[in-house]
């Protein structure tokens, strides 16, 4: 007859504590990842930068009447022309209505 060996096992309390620790780590990591993804989406300005570049191209080729105002998604865009000494300046500005974030750049001719 075979003698059964005693197998070491963890207690119920140890198992519960290990499960709680794993859940806490999982919840914290999911909150951190959610925060990172939402900030990445919120701060993504590639679409509005592409639209401002398109407007810059249209202004260079005289396809837009200045001053020009438009809305693009949740952005308010304004393109203005100004004269400084002998230089002509194009002012491009985009303001997000939701977050208040502002993107602007100037082009000197």
Backbone as a printed PyTorch tensor [residue, N CA C, xyz], in Angstrom:
tensor([[[  0.8290,  -1.1590,   0.0000],
         [  0.0000,   0.0000,   0.0000],
         [  0.8880,   1.2410,   0.0000]],

        [[  0.4550,   2.2690,  -0.7650],
         [  1.2310,   3.4860,  -0.9100],
         [  0.8920,   4.4450,   0.2170]],

        [[  1.9050,   4.9960,   0.7950],
         [  1.7090,   5.9650,   1.8760],
         [  1.5050,   7.3340,   1.2380]],

        [[  0.3980,   7.9850,   1.5990],
         [  0.1110,   9.3190,   1.0580],
         [  1.0100,  10.3540,   1.7180]],

        [[  1.5970,  11.2160,   0.8790],
         [  2.4390,  12.2730,   1.4160],
         [  1.5770,  13.4920,   1.7030]],

        [[  1.9600,  14.2180,   2.6910],
         [  1.2300,  15.4380,   3.0320],
         [  1.6500,  16.5450,   2.0610]],

        [[  0.6760,  17.1610,   1.3960],
         [  0.9260,  18.2310,   0.4310],
         [  0.7310,  19.5610,   1.1430]],

        [[  1.6980,  20.4620,   0.9790],
         [  1.5830,  21.7810,   1.5900],
         [  0.6300,  22.6120,   0.7330]],

        [[ -0.2800,  23.2870,   1.3530],
         [ -1.2420,  24.1300,   0.6560],
         [ -1.4050,  25.4210,   1.4340]],

        [[ -1.9490,  26.4200,   0.7530],
         [ -2.1570,  27.6920,   1.4290],
         [ -3.5160,  27.6790,   2.1200]],

        [[ -3.6330,  28.5230,   3.1170],
         [ -4.8880,  28.6110,   3.8430],
         [ -5.8640,  29.4840,   3.0750]],

        [[ -7.0920,  29.4620,   3.4790],
         [ -8.1210,  30.2630,   2.8360],
         [ -7.8040,  31.7510,   2.9600]],

        [[ -7.3020,  32.1790,   4.0880],
         [ -6.9770,  33.5880,   4.3070],
         [ -5.8520,  34.0420,   3.3680]],

        [[ -4.8480,  33.2420,   3.1680],
         [ -3.7600,  33.5780,   2.2450],
         [ -4.2730,  33.6870,   0.8150]],

        [[ -5.1480,  32.7980,   0.4320],
         [ -5.7170,  32.8320,  -0.9160],
         [ -6.5500,  34.0900,  -1.1230]],

        [[ -7.3520,  34.4520,  -0.1390],
         [ -8.1710,  35.6700,  -0.2390],
         [ -7.2920,  36.8970,  -0.3230]],

        [[ -6.2360,  36.9630,   0.4860],
         [ -5.3350,  38.1200,   0.4520],
         [ -4.6240,  38.2270,  -0.8920]],

        [[ -4.1970,  37.1310,  -1.4410],
         [ -3.5380,  37.1530,  -2.7440],
         [ -4.5090,  37.6220,  -3.8220]],

        [[ -5.7570,  37.1760,  -3.7560],
         [ -6.7750,  37.6030,  -4.7200],
         [ -7.0490,  39.0930,  -4.6050]],

        [[ -7.1430,  39.5910,  -3.3860],
         [ -7.3800,  41.0280,  -3.1740],
         [ -6.2110,  41.8480,  -3.7150]],

        [[ -4.9930,  41.4220,  -3.4430],
         [ -3.8210,  42.1500,  -3.9600],
         [ -3.8070,  42.1690,  -5.4850]],

        [[ -4.1110,  41.0640,  -6.1060],
         [ -4.1430,  41.0150,  -7.5730],
         [ -5.2330,  41.9350,  -8.1110]],

        [[ -6.3850,  41.9540,  -7.4620],
         [ -7.4720,  42.8340,  -7.9140],
         [ -7.1020,  44.3060,  -7.7500]],

        [[ -6.4700,  44.6600,  -6.6380],
         [ -6.0630,  46.0540,  -6.4210],
         [ -5.0570,  46.4810,  -7.4830]],

        [[ -4.0890,  45.6460,  -7.7710],
         [ -3.0970,  45.9680,  -8.8010],
         [ -3.7690,  46.0960, -10.1640]],

        [[ -4.6980,  45.2140, -10.4710],
         [ -5.4230,  45.2880, -11.7410],
         [ -6.2410,  46.5680, -11.8490]],

        [[ -6.9320,  46.9500, -10.7850],
         [ -7.7530,  48.1640, -10.8060],
         [ -6.8770,  49.4000, -10.9650]],

        [[ -5.7710,  49.4750, -10.2370],
         [ -4.8730,  50.6330, -10.3600],
         [ -4.2790,  50.7390, -11.7580]],

        [[ -3.8570,  49.6110, -12.3020],
         [ -3.2670,  49.6560, -13.6470],
         [ -4.3020,  50.0170, -14.6950]],

        [[ -5.5390,  49.5500, -14.5490],
         [ -6.5690,  49.9140, -15.5230],
         [ -6.9240,  51.3920, -15.4200]],

        [[ -6.9220,  51.9590, -14.2070],
         [ -7.1810,  53.3940, -14.0500],
         [ -6.0630,  54.2200, -14.6810]],

        [[ -4.8230,  53.8010, -14.5040],
         [ -3.6880,  54.5240, -15.0940],
         [ -3.7580,  54.4710, -16.6200]],

        [[ -4.0310,  53.3040, -17.1740],
         [ -4.1350,  53.1770, -18.6300],
         [ -5.3010,  53.9910, -19.1780]],

        [[ -6.4300,  53.9920, -18.4780],
         [ -7.5820,  54.7780, -18.9120],
         [ -7.2370,  56.2630, -18.9270]],

        [[ -6.5310,  56.7320, -17.9200],
         [ -6.1120,  58.1290, -17.8520],
         [ -5.1560,  58.4680, -18.9960]],

        [[ -4.2140,  57.5960, -19.2760],
         [ -3.2790,  57.8320, -20.3790],
         [ -3.9950,  57.9050, -21.7240]],

        [[ -4.9030,  56.9680, -21.9650],
         [ -5.6230,  56.9550, -23.2410],
         [ -6.5310,  58.1730, -23.3900]],

        [[ -7.2200,  58.5680, -22.3310],
         [ -8.1110,  59.7240, -22.4350],
         [ -7.3130,  61.0120, -22.6490]],

        [[ -6.1490,  61.1460, -21.9970],
         [ -5.3110,  62.3290, -22.2300],
         [ -4.7590,  62.3490, -23.6440]],

        [[ -4.4210,  61.1950, -24.1760],
         [ -3.9170,  61.1280, -25.5450],
         [ -4.9920,  61.5610, -26.5270]],

        [[ -6.1960,  61.1160, -26.3180],
         [ -7.2940,  61.4830, -27.2140],
         [ -7.6380,  62.9610, -27.0580]],

        [[ -7.6470,  63.4560, -25.8190],
         [ -8.0020,  64.8500, -25.5720],
         [ -6.9720,  65.8120, -26.1620]],

        [[ -5.7010,  65.4620, -26.1160],
         [ -4.6380,  66.3460, -26.5780],
         [ -4.2520,  66.1170, -28.0320]],

        [[ -4.9860,  65.2880, -28.7420],
         [ -4.6800,  65.0220, -30.1410],
         [ -5.1160,  66.2180, -30.9870]],

        [[ -4.1660,  66.8940, -31.6220],
         [ -4.4620,  68.0860, -32.4230],
         [ -4.0910,  67.9010, -33.8850]],

        [[ -3.8940,  66.6550, -34.3170],
         [ -3.4760,  66.4340, -35.6960],
         [ -4.5260,  66.9060, -36.7020]],

        [[ -5.7930,  66.7070, -36.4060],
         [ -6.8620,  67.1030, -37.3260],
         [ -6.9060,  68.6040, -37.5390]],

        [[ -6.8480,  69.3610, -36.4400],
         [ -6.9100,  70.8220, -36.5700],
         [ -5.6320,  71.3710, -37.1870]],

        [[ -4.4810,  70.7530, -36.9020],
         [ -3.2340,  71.1970, -37.5260],
         [ -3.2760,  70.9630, -39.0340]],

        [[ -3.8600,  69.8630, -39.4630],
         [ -3.9990,  69.5940, -40.9040],
         [ -4.9180,  70.6260, -41.5400]],

        [[ -6.0060,  70.9970, -40.8500],
         [ -6.9260,  72.0030, -41.3950],
         [ -6.2440,  73.3610, -41.4680]],

        [[ -5.4660,  73.7330, -40.4640],
         [ -4.7480,  75.0120, -40.5050],
         [ -3.7230,  75.0310, -41.6330]],

        [[ -3.0520,  73.9130, -41.8680],
         [ -2.1090,  73.8400, -42.9890],
         [ -2.8300,  73.9530, -44.3240]],

        [[ -4.0250,  73.3580, -44.4220],
         [ -4.8110,  73.4780, -45.6470],
         [ -5.2400,  74.9260, -45.8660]],

        [[ -5.6430,  75.6070, -44.7980],
         [ -6.0040,  77.0230, -44.9220],
         [ -4.7960,  77.8740, -45.2970]],

        [[ -3.6390,  77.5400, -44.7680],
         [ -2.4200,  78.2560, -45.1290],
         [ -2.1530,  78.1020, -46.6330]],

        [[ -2.2940,  76.8940, -47.1360],
         [ -2.1050,  76.6430, -48.5680],
         [ -3.1170,  77.4510, -49.3940]],

        [[ -4.3830,  77.4660, -48.9550],
         [ -5.4060,  78.2150, -49.6800],
         [ -5.1350,  79.7190, -49.6390]],

        [[ -4.6150,  80.2180, -48.5230],
         [ -4.2940,  81.6490, -48.4320],
         [ -3.1390,  82.0220, -49.3440]],

        [[ -2.1410,  81.1540, -49.4300],
         [ -1.0020,  81.4270, -50.3050],
         [ -1.4520,  81.5160, -51.7560]],

        [[ -2.4130,  80.6910, -52.1400],
         [ -2.8990,  80.6520, -53.5220],
         [ -4.1330,  81.5190, -53.7450]],

        [[ -4.4270,  82.4350, -52.8290],
         [ -5.5370,  83.3920, -52.9360],
         [ -6.8810,  82.7150, -53.1820]],

        [[ -7.1500,  81.6270, -52.5020],
         [ -8.4330,  80.9250, -52.6290],
         [ -9.3640,  81.2360, -51.4620]],

        [[ -8.8670,  81.9980, -50.4650],
         [ -9.6560,  82.3350, -49.2820],
         [ -9.6910,  83.8460, -49.1530]],

        [[-10.8830,  84.3770, -48.9080],
         [-11.0050,  85.8070, -48.6530],
         [-10.7090,  86.0780, -47.1880]],

        [[ -9.8420,  87.0580, -46.9330],
         [ -9.4570,  87.3850, -45.5630],
         [-10.2130,  88.6040, -45.0880]],

        [[-10.6240,  88.6890, -43.8650],
         [-10.4860,  87.7270, -42.7840],
         [-11.4230,  86.5310, -42.9960]],

        [[-10.9870,  85.3850, -42.5160],
         [-11.7290,  84.1420, -42.7090],
         [-12.0260,  83.5250, -41.3480]],

        [[-13.2980,  83.1440, -41.1410],
         [-13.7160,  82.5000, -39.8990],
         [-14.4810,  81.2370, -40.2480]],

        [[-14.2270,  80.1670, -39.5110],
         [-14.9620,  78.9230, -39.7250],
         [-14.9180,  78.0730, -38.4710]],

        [[-15.7730,  77.0640, -38.4590],
         [-15.7770,  76.0860, -37.3750],
         [-15.3890,  74.7360, -37.9500]],

        [[-14.5090,  74.0450, -37.2430],
         [-14.0530,  72.7160, -37.6410],
         [-14.1720,  71.8160, -36.4210]],

        [[-15.0900,  70.8590, -36.4870],
         [-15.4210,  70.0100, -35.3400],
         [-15.7530,  70.9150, -34.1590]],

        [[-15.0170,  70.8990, -33.0860],
         [-15.2980,  71.7720, -31.9430],
         [-14.3090,  72.9350, -31.8750]],

        [[-13.6660,  73.2480, -32.9890],
         [-12.6700,  74.3150, -33.0400],
         [-13.2330,  75.5110, -33.8030]],

        [[-12.9410,  76.7050, -33.3140],
         [-13.2520,  77.9410, -34.0220],
         [-11.9580,  78.4630, -34.6240]],

        [[-11.9450,  78.6000, -35.9410],
         [-10.7310,  78.9910, -36.6540],
         [-10.8950,  80.4080, -37.1840]],

        [[ -9.8450,  81.2020, -37.0330],
         [ -9.8240,  82.5370, -37.6250],
         [ -8.4920,  82.7420, -38.3260]],

        [[ -8.5740,  83.3370, -39.5170],
         [ -7.3820,  83.6680, -40.2920],
         [ -7.4520,  85.1590, -40.5830]],

        [[ -6.4470,  85.8950, -40.1420],
         [ -6.4150,  87.3360, -40.3050],
         [ -5.1410,  87.7480, -41.0240]],

        [[ -5.2160,  88.8710, -41.7000],
         [ -4.0470,  89.4260, -42.3730],
         [ -3.7040,  90.7480, -41.7040]],

        [[ -2.4100,  90.9950, -41.5290],
         [ -1.9560,  92.2170, -40.8810],
         [ -0.7180,  92.7080, -41.6150]],

        [[ -0.4840,  94.0030, -41.5420],
         [  0.6690,  94.6130, -42.1980],
         [  1.5870,  95.1680, -41.1250]],

        [[  2.8740,  94.8000, -41.1680],
         [  3.8580,  95.2910, -40.2230],
         [  5.0560,  95.7810, -41.0240]],

        [[  5.2480,  97.0930, -41.0420],
         [  6.2730,  97.7200, -41.8840],
         [  6.0790,  97.2410, -43.3210]],

        [[  7.1110,  96.6420, -43.9050],
         [  6.9850,  96.1730, -45.2850],
         [  6.5650,  94.7100, -45.3610]],

        [[  6.3190,  94.0810, -44.1980],
         [  5.9820,  92.6620, -44.1620],
         [  4.4730,  92.4580, -44.0410]],

        [[  4.0050,  91.4300, -44.7080],
         [  2.6190,  90.9950, -44.5670],
         [  2.5910,  89.7750, -43.6460]],

        [[  1.6650,  89.7780, -42.7040],
         [  1.6010,  88.7090, -41.7130],
         [  0.2350,  88.0390, -41.7900]],

        [[  0.2410,  86.7230, -41.8680],
         [ -0.9930,  85.9390, -41.7720],
         [ -1.0660,  85.3440, -40.3690]],

        [[ -2.1670,  85.5930, -39.6840],
         [ -2.3580,  85.0940, -38.3280],
         [ -3.4070,  83.9830, -38.3530]],

        [[ -3.0010,  82.7780, -37.9990],
         [ -3.8960,  81.6240, -37.9240],
         [ -4.1170,  81.2990, -36.4560]],

        [[ -5.3900,  81.1860, -36.0630],
         [ -5.6890,  80.8690, -34.6770],
         [ -6.8780,  79.9140, -34.6240]],

        [[ -6.7510,  78.8890, -33.7950],
         [ -7.8350,  77.9290, -33.5750],
         [ -8.0470,  77.7810, -32.0740]],

        [[ -9.3010,  77.8960, -31.6490],
         [ -9.6580,  77.7920, -30.2320],
         [-10.6810,  76.6750, -30.0940]],

        [[-10.4020,  75.7500, -29.1810],
         [-11.3280,  74.6580, -28.9150],
         [-12.4290,  75.1690, -27.9910]],

        [[-13.7000,  75.0060, -28.4030],
         [-14.8220,  75.4980, -27.6080],
         [-15.0090,  74.6870, -26.3310]],

        [[-14.6290,  73.4200, -26.3520],
         [-14.8460,  72.5470, -25.1910],
         [-13.7660,  72.7210, -24.1280]],

        [[-12.5040,  72.7190, -24.5470],
         [-11.4000,  72.7370, -23.5800],
         [-10.7560,  74.1080, -23.4210]],

        [[-10.9870,  75.0260, -24.3630],
         [-10.3560,  76.3310, -24.3050],
         [ -8.9170,  76.3370, -24.8070]],

        [[ -8.4540,  75.2110, -25.3270],
         [ -7.0870,  75.1150, -25.8350],
         [ -6.9510,  75.9630, -27.1020]],

        [[ -5.8050,  76.6210, -27.2460],
         [ -5.5770,  77.5070, -28.3810],
         [ -4.3460,  77.0610, -29.1570]],

        [[ -4.4870,  77.0100, -30.4720],
         [ -3.3650,  76.7740, -31.3820],
         [ -3.2600,  77.9740, -32.2970]],

        [[ -2.0620,  78.5060, -32.4460],
         [ -1.9020,  79.6140, -33.3780],
         [ -0.5040,  79.6010, -33.9730]],

        [[ -0.4200,  80.1740, -35.1640],
         [  0.8960,  80.3870, -35.7730],
         [  0.8000,  81.5720, -36.7220]],

        [[  1.9520,  82.1580, -37.0050],
         [  2.0400,  83.3540, -37.8390],
         [  2.9260,  83.0300, -39.0220]],

        [[  2.5640,  83.5800, -40.1650],
         [  3.3540,  83.4190, -41.3800],
         [  3.7290,  84.8160, -41.8660]],

        [[  5.0270,  85.0310, -42.0290],
         [  5.5350,  86.3200, -42.4740],
         [  5.9100,  86.2430, -43.9520]],

        [[  5.4590,  87.2090, -44.7180],
         [  5.8320,  87.2900, -46.1380],
         [  6.7550,  88.4580, -46.3700]]])
